[in-house]
Amino acid sequence: MHKVFLGIGGNLGNKRENFKKVFPLIEKRLGKIIQKSSVYETPPWGFHAQEIFWNQVLIIESELSPEDLLRNIHSIEESFGRKRGKEGYSSREMDIDILYFDDTYIETDELFIPHPHIQKRLFVLVPLAEIAPDFKHPLFRLTSIQMLENCKDKSVIKKLK
């Protein structure tokens, strides 16, 4: 059984409903959700959009390989209307990123684990530090808290109730 950290988020449609819909899909297609952070309202990162994002970090237990996990993630995202391309960042109903897969390092044409931008994004680090403050990044050997303290992102992150 693998311990996998996922970042989920979106800024289009009914965000509350999208989050409700994605949890059963994750449990059916990816693995058992064992922990959820709070949901955070965050600005877009890396592009301009009018709509604010909701973001959350999940920890799941999965029997899937990283490649199978990614294929199933793409399928879930497509069910929310996501079209994959080389357009860069864009607004979307649901985005799912693999942040960590156990403590492994993988770099292929399609898969980078740990996610290459964890340390740059408050919208990932804040919820990650909430549920796994002492988890160490497999390459940097820094905890979630240490990465959060070193993060240069100054975005305003607001915890939703």
Secondary structure, 3 states (H helix, E strand, C coil): CEEEEEEEEECCCCHHHHHHHHHHHHHHHCCEEEEECCCEEECCCCCCCCCCEEEEEEEEEECCCHHHHHHHHHHHHHHCCCCCCCCCCCCCCCEEEEEEECCCCEECCCCEECCCCHHHCHHHHHHHHHHCCCCECCCCCCEHHHHHHHCCCCCCCEECC
